[in-house]
Amino acid sequence: MQSEINRLKAIIQEQEQQIQDKNASIQQLEDITEKQEQQTQLQDAIIKQLQEALKTQSEEMQVLIDLSQEHRSLVLSSQNSSAK
């Protein structure tokens, strides 16, 4: 009888250890998932900043193009006026 009780206690201890191991594994997976989510949020923020910087650069480039075209038109107009 005592040996049966000891055997059952050993089984219970083994199962409790397995549960603790599984809980530790679950916690590690949750930690990994949380870090991945944080990394994804950081990447999303960086992408948004890059998109905004690109938009700003594009707008600035368009202003430069417009000014360049306006300058060219003024130069050509001035040359045409001088030629007359």
N, C-alpha and C positions, 0 to 999 in steps of 0.2 A: 504494500500500500504506500509506504513512504517513498519507495523508488518511483512509483507512478506519479506521486505528487512532485517529486524532484524533476522528473522528466517533463511534466507539464509546466513547471516553473521555468525550466530551461527553454522550452518552446515559447513561453510568454516573453521571456527576456529577449530571445532572438527576434521575435516579432516586434517588440518595442524598439529594439536597435534598428531594425529595418525601417520602421516608421520614422525614427529620428533621422536616419540617413536620407530617406525620401524627402522629408521636410527640409533638410539642409539643401538637397538638390533643387527642390522647388524654390527655395529662397534665392539660390544662386541664379536660377533662370529668371526669377522676377527682377533681380538686380541687373542682370544682363539686358533684359527687356527695357528697364527704366533707362539704362545708359544709352541704349540704342535710340529710344524715344528722344532723349535729350540731344543726342548727336543729330538726329533728324531735324529737330527744331532749330538747332544751331545752323545746320546746312540750309534750311529754308530761309532763315534770317539773312545768311550770307548771300544766297541767291537773290533775295529781294533787294538787298543793298546793291548788288552788282547790276541788277536790272535798272534800278533807279539811276545809278551812275552812268550806265550806258544810255539811258534816255536823256539825261542831262547833257552828256557829250554829244549825242546826236542833235539835240536842240542847238547847242553851241556851234556845232559844225554847220548846221543849216544857216545860222545867223552869219557865220563867216562866208559861206557860199553866197548868200544874198548880198552881203556887203561887197564882196569881190565882183559880183555881177554888176552891182550899182556903180562901183568904181570904174569898171571897164566901160560901161555905158557912158559915164561922164567923160572919160578919157577920149572915147571915140567921138562923142559929141563935140568936145573941145577941139579935137583934131579936124573935124569936119568944118567947124566954125573958122578955124585958123586957115584952112585951105581955101576958103571962099574969098 
